[in-house]
Amino acid sequence: MKSLKTILTAVAALLLHTACSEKFNIDRPSPVNLSVSLEDPMRYDEETDTYIVRKEQPVSFVFDGDRVDNILFYSGELGYEYRYRHREIADEEAVITPVISISTTLVNPDANVGTDFRLLTSYNLAGYTEEAVRAADWKAAGDTDIRGGDKTTGEITEYWSPVSGVSAAPPAGEDYSGYLNHEYVNYAIVARSDEAEYNRLRVSSFAVSNEETRDYGYTLDGVVVDALRTRTSKIFDALSFYGDNFAVVNDETAVCFALYVPEETIVSGVSGPVPNSGIYAWNLAEMGLKYGEGSGYPWVKTNCLGQTIRCTYPMEVFEPVDMQMPDGTVLETPSDAMKKQPAESWAISRRHHVRQVDQDEVSAYIKIKSMSMVWNFSYSFAEKGKYKATFVVNNQNRNEGYENVYEFNIIVVD
């Protein structure tokens, strides 16, 4: 009986050990025992630990040691720097230039009817509610008038700067420090018309990018070589067919605008605000309303006017149809009196971080765990400059791993 208990205990222990080994992968990975060297550079400067190589000529690297699971390579060129592999927000020292463009046309234009279309920003919008929009500080920069008084149907592409406002060409050489000192920003496209049926704004594109300039310049043999490169990170393109989904959320994920209709507006030649008709508005979801979730389509709800939210392209201030009146009647279209009323409607963008950028990527997956061992690797640098080429070598299981990082200072010359 005692022997049977001993056998059963041993079997149970063996089964437990096997189960734990399978669950927790107890076999530990081996420490990395592999060196990386660069073969036959043009020169090697021992004082600065820098290798000199020629542009577009293969640079050979050799691996020596034991087999490893993974070898990743970052060339150090623009978009492929190891130090920026996890970065989503650029540091304060990074040279960032925001680029905001907007393309618009007009529906039912009339040069004699007073209108204005403005682009405003807020750095403290607390959320997607009417109360939050009213409480936020909305800033104007320079000339904020979209289309600059052009009341034609033609499409116009303009650029907005937090310094000079709206202009026909991308601004250059401006000081963006005031804008970049903030954290998050929201945009508001404000469309106002003295008579609601005229000069309805249509937006075919609203794109926000951050351009980051990096310096790859170097000094060699007393000669200074400049090598500035610029990388563009698209933050969002809200009206792109290939953009993100259109669910309205108060974070950095979705790409959309939400609808806000103020209670009062301004009419040209009238002192003080007047009641806003609220009849004409952007064809967008109301503040706080999420739509399209789980359906695969972004047009499953209606806005405050009962209009179908299509969010197809472009978005515009629509003339409402099939309106439910307080007495229960339904108007297929607004009455003439309604069309003559003043109207103002705001399209509020989702927020984004003013220093948001794309992460840098791996230049080459030289070896992954399922591949046979690789003992050499060649790479050609496309442009002259000073780079820090980096190899990441590791052995791993699903719980732990060993990793070594090898870096090479490389100057690429013509």
N, C-alpha and C positions, 0 to 999 in steps of 0.2 A: 504493500500500500504506500509505504514511504517512497519506494522507487517510482511508483506511478505519479505521485505528487511532484517528485523531482523532475521527471520527464515532462509533465504538463507545464511546470513552471519554466523549464528551459525552452519549450516550444513557444509559450506565451511571450517570453523575453525576446526570442528570435523574431517572432511576428511583429512585436512592438518595434524592435530595432529596424526591421525591414520597412515597416510603415513610416517610421520617423525619417528614415533615410530617403524614402521616396517623397515624403511630404516636404521635408526641409532641406533635401539635397546636401547631406552631411559631408559628402566628399568635397573637401575644400579646394578651391582653385590654387594652382601653383603660383608662387611669386614670379613676376616678370623677370626673365633673364635674357634680355635681348638688347643689343646696342645698335645704334643707327649712325652711319657715317656718310659723308658727302665725298664723292669721288671726282678727282680731276677738275677742280675749279680753276678759273683763270689765275686767281690769286687768293691768298689768305692773309688777312691782316691780324696778326696775333695780338696786337695791342687793343684792338676793338673787338676781337673775336668775330670778324666779319669775312664772309666769302664773297668774292667777286665773280659773277657769271655773265654770260651774254644773253641778250634778249632773244627769245624764240629758239634758242638752242637747248636740246635736252640736257637737263641736270640729273645726274645719276646718284641715287641714294642706295646704300647697301645695308641689309639687316644681317646681324651676326649673333648667334646664340641659340636658344631653345625655341621650339614652336610656340606660338602664342595664339590666342583666340581672335583678337581684333586689332587692326591697324588702321587708324584714320589719319588723314592728311589735311591740314589747313595751310594753304599757300601763303597766307598773310596779305594777299592782294585785296582790293576793294570788294567787300561782301564775303570774304573768306578768311577773316581773322579769328583766331582761337579765342582771344580775350573777349570777343563780343558774341560768343556762341549762345549765351543765355540772356543777352541783354534785350529788353523790350522798351525800356525808357533810357534815352541817351543821357549821359552825365552832363553836368553844368559846363564842363570844358569843351564839349562837342560843339562844332560849328553847324548850327541848324538854321535853315531858312524855310518858313512855311510857304506853301504855294496853294492858294485857294482860287479855283476858277468856277465860273457860273455861265451857262449858256441859256439864253432866254429868247422868246418871241412874244408877240402880243396877239390876243384874240379880240376881234371886233374893235380895232383901234380907232380912235377919234382924237385928233390933235387939239380939239377945242375943249375937251373935258379934262379937268384938273385931276392929276394922279401923282403918286410917288411910290417908288419901289425902293426899299432900303434893305441893306444887309447890316445887321447888328450882332454884337457878341456879348456873352455874359460869362463871367468866371465864377459865379456863385449860384447858378441855378440848382436848387435843392432837389428837384424831382419833376416828373411829368404831371403836374397838376396846374389848374388855372391859378390857384393861390400862389404856387411856387413861381410861376411866370410873372405874376404881378409884383412879387416881393423881390425878384432878382434885379440886379443892376445891369441894364443893357447899355453897352457902349457904342458910340459912333466914332469912326476914324476917318478924318478927312472928308472927302466927298463920298457919301454913302448911297447916292442915288444910282440904282441899277438902270442901265440903258441911257443915262444922261439926258433924259427928255426925248429920246427917240421913240416916237409913237407910230411905228410901222410894224408890219408883220414879219419883217426880216429877222433871221436869227443873229444874235450878237453874242460873242464870247468875250467875257471880261474877267479881270483878275482883281482880287481884293487883298489889300495889305492892311495890317493893324496900325500902320503909320499914316499912309496916304489915302486909304480907302479904295474906291473902285476906279480902275483904269483900264484902258484898252489893251495894254501890254503888261507882261509880268514886270513888277517893279524890281529895281536893282540897286544895290548899295545902301539899303535902308537899315536903320538900327532897330532890330526886332527884340531887343533886350526886355522892353516893357511887356511885350506879349509872352516871351519865353520865361519871364519870372513868375508867371502864374502856373497853375497845375493843370486844371481841366478847363475846357472851353466848350460852349454851345453856340450855334449860329441860329439867327432868326432871319428869315426872308419875309419882310412885311410888304404886303400889297394893299394899297389904299386907292379908292376911286371916288370922286364926287358923285358919279352916277354909276351904279354897280354894274350895269350891262356893258360898259365901255372899258377898253384898255385892260382886259383881264390878262394877268401875267401867266405865262407858261414857261416852265423850267425843263429843259431837255437834258441838262447835265449839271451836277454840282459835285466837284471833286476836290478832295483835300489830301495833300501830300506833304511830307517833310523831306527836304533835300539836306543831306549831310555831306559836308566837305571834309575830306581827310588829307593829311599831308604825308606824302611818301618821298619827299625831297631828301637829298643827301649831299654831303661834301666829300669829294674824292680827289686826292692829289692837289688840294687847294682850290678846286673848282666847285662852286655851288651849283647844284642842279635842282631846279624846281619841279615838283611833281604833285600837283593838287588834283584830286579826283573827287567826283560828286556822285553820290548814290541817292536814288529816290525811293522813299518808302511810301506806298499808297496807304493812307489811313482809311479812307473810304471814298467810294464813288457811288453816291446814293441813288443815282438813276441809271446805273449800268446794268445791262442785262445779265452780266456775269458777276455782279456784286454779291454781298452777303444777303441773308434773309431780311425780311421787312418787319419783323416783330419789334414793337416799340418797347424798349427796356432802358433803364437808366444805368447803363454800364458801357463798357467798351466793345461789346460783342456785336450788337445788331447795327444795321445801317438803315436809317429811316428818318423821316420827319413826322412830327405830330402836329395836330391842329389846335390852335388857340384863337378864339374869336373874342376880342375885347368888347365891353359894353358900350364904349364911346369911341368916337373918331373925330377927325378934323375935316372940315370942308373949306376949300379955297375961298378966301374973302370973308370968312365968318370968324368972329372973335370967340375963342373958347370952343370946347368940344361939344358935339351933338350926339344924339343916340346913334349907335351903329346898327344898321339894319340886320346884320347877321344872316342875310339871305344868301349872299354869295360868299363862298369860302373855298379854301384849298380842299381838294379831293383827297383828304387824308384821315387817318384815325384820330379820334379825339384824344385829349390828354389822358394818359393813364390806360388807354385801351390797347390791349394786345390783340392781334388778329392774325389769322393764318396758321396758328399753332396746331400742329398735328394734322393739318389738312394738306400740306404741300402747296397751298395756294395762298397768296396774300390778299385776296379780295373777298373774304367771306363775311365781312361786316360792313356796316354803313356809317357814314359820318353823321354829325349833328343835324344835317339837312336832309338826311334820308338818302343821300347819294351813295351809290355803290362805290366802295373803295377798291379801285382796280389796281392802283400802284403800278400800272403799266406805264409806259414811257411815252411822252413826258407827263409830269404832274402839272396841274394848272388850277386856277380859280374857275370852278365850273358854274354854269347856270343850272340851278336845281330843277328837278323834274318830280312830278307826282308828290307835291307837297301837301302834307296833312294840315289843314287849317283848324283853329280852335273850335269852330262850329261844326267840325266833322267833315266838311267838304274837302275834296282833293283837287288841287290845281295841277294841271299837266305842266304848265310853265308859269313863271311869275307874272303877275299883272304888270301893266305899263307903269303903274304907280310904284310898284316894288322895284322895278328896273331902274327907276330914277332916284331911288334912295341912295345915300352914301354907304359905302361898305369898306370894311378893313378886316384883313385876315392875316394871321401869322402862321408860318411854317417853322417849327422849332426842331432843329437837328438833334440827334443824340450827341452825347458829349464825347470828347476824346482828349487824351493827354497831349499837351502842346509839344512834348519831346518824344512822342511815340515813334519808334523806328522798327524796322524789320530785324530779326536776328540774323547774324552771319551764318553761313552754311559750310558744310564740309566740302572741300575741293574734290576729294577722292576717298572712297571706301576701298583701301588697298587690299584688305583682307577682312572677311567676316567669319564667324565661328564655323560655318558650314563649308568653308573653302579650304583647299589644301594650302600649305604654308607658302608664302611668297618671300623670296629672298632678295629681291631688288625692285626698284621703282624709279621711273624717270618722269620728269615734269619740265615743261617749258613755260617760262614766264613771258607773258604777252607784252608787257610794257615796262619801261625802265622805272626804277624806284628802289627804295629801301624797304625790305619786307622782313617779317619774322615768320619763317616757315616752321610749322609745328606738326610733330607726329604724336598721336595719342595711342599708346600700346597697352592692351590690357588682357588679363585672363579673368573669367568671371563665371559664376553660376547665377541662379536666380536670386540668391540671397546676399552674396558678397563678391568681392573681386579685388584684384591687385592691378594698379595702373601706374605706368611711367609716362612722363611727358618729355619729349626731346625737342629743343628749339634751336634753330639756326638763323643767325643774322645774315641776310643775303642782300647784296647790292647788285641790281641788274642794270647793265649798261648796254648802249647800242653796239 
